[in-house]
Amino acid sequence: MPKKSILLAENLAYDLSVDRTLFQKVHVNIDAGDRIAIIGANGSGKSSLVKAILGRENQAAILELGEVLLAPAMKAVYLDQTYELVNRRYTILENMQAANPHLSYQLLRQQLGHFLFKYDDVHKSASVLSGGELARLA
């Protein structure tokens, strides 16, 4: 059975800044089930590359050329190192509701339970969560 491509990027040219081109003519194909690693020194542009491929606004990096195609059913979410996805002023439950407004209260609680947020813990403010808890919530 052939693998299903979830991301295809062709002929990419990646500029970290106006005067700093990191690569040109790169082709990437990520299939369902693939595991990838982007490895490099701190500040080398790893996160900027991912943001550029996903088309995130306010990115430092620019994809000068090329085309990026995500599978139609694919919803890509960028989980950064500081978990900016999580609103620290909201509770755990409020964060989940904001990210999933279509889910019923029961399903929200069930999903939170899968990530080990149970009982009254769902009413804790995200501002008091540990790094591991923030990662699970994000």
N, C-alpha and C positions, 0 to 999 in steps of 0.2 A: 504494500500500500504506500503510495507516495506521500511525503510529508507536505503539510499545508504551509505555505509561506505566510508569515504574519507581518514581516517588514522587509521591504525591498528598497534599497537605496542604490541609485546608479549614477556614476560619473560625478561624484561629489568633489567639490573643492571647498576647503574649510579654512577660513581666515579667522585667527584669534583676534586680530586687530588689523588696521589698515596696512601696516607694514610687517605683519607676521603671519605668513601662510604656513599652516601646519601640514597640509597634504593636498594633493590634486588627483583627480581621476580614480577615486576609490569606489569600489562596488561592494555592497554588503547585502547578504541574504540571510535572514533569520527565520528558521522554520519552527513550527510548533514543537515544543519539547526541547529545543536547543537551550543550552546554557552558555552564556558568553561572559567575558570579563574584559573590561577596558582598564588597562594597567598603564600607569605613568606616574611621574613625580608630582608632588603637590604643585598646583598652579600651572600644570601643563595643558589644561583645557579639557579634561575628561568630562566634567559635569557640563561645561559649556557645549561640548559636542553633543551630548545626549539631549540637552535642551534645544539645540539647533535642529537636530533630527526630528524631534517631536513638535517643532514649530512653536515653542514657548516664546511669549513676548518678553521684552526686557532682557534679552540674553546678550552677553558680551560678544559671543561668537556669531559669525555670519556664514551661512552656506551660500557661497557665491554662485555655484553651478550645481546642476544635478536635480534629481527628482527622488522624492521619498514617497513610497506608497505603503500605507498600513492596510491590513486586511479589513474589509468593511465591518465585520463584527467586532473588531478590536477597539477597545477603549484604553488608550495609553494614559497612565498617570505617572507623573514624575514625583518620586518620593525623595526629597532632598535630605541632606545630612542633619538639618535642624528641624525637620518635620513642620515646615511652614504650613502644610495642609491643615494642621490642627490649630483651631482658634483657642488660645489659652484662656480667654474670658468665658468660654462655654464649658458646660459640664461634658462628661464623656457622652452621655445620651444626646445632648444638644448637638455635639459635633457629628454624631452618627446621623441624626435627623437632618442636619444641614447637607450632608453628603448624599443622603438617600431620602429625599422628600416624598418619594412614591411608596416607601415601605410603611406598613402598618406598625403600630407601637409594638405589637407582639413579635413581629419579625425583626424589628430593631433590637429588641431585648434578646431574642434568640441569637442573632448575629453577634451581638456583644458578648454573649455567653460563650460562643465559639472561640472568642479571643480572650477568654478568662476574665471578663468584666461581668460580675454577677451581683445580684441582690442590690444593696444600697450603694455599692461601689459606682454604679452608673451615674450617680448624682454628684460624684466628686468633681471638683474643678480640674480641668486639664492642666492648670498652672501648677498643681502639686504632684503631677505624675513623674515617675522616674523615666530615665531614657528608654528603658525596655518597654515600659507601659506606653510611652509616646509612640514608639515604633509599632506596637501592636495596634494602637488606635488609628494611627495613620494608615 
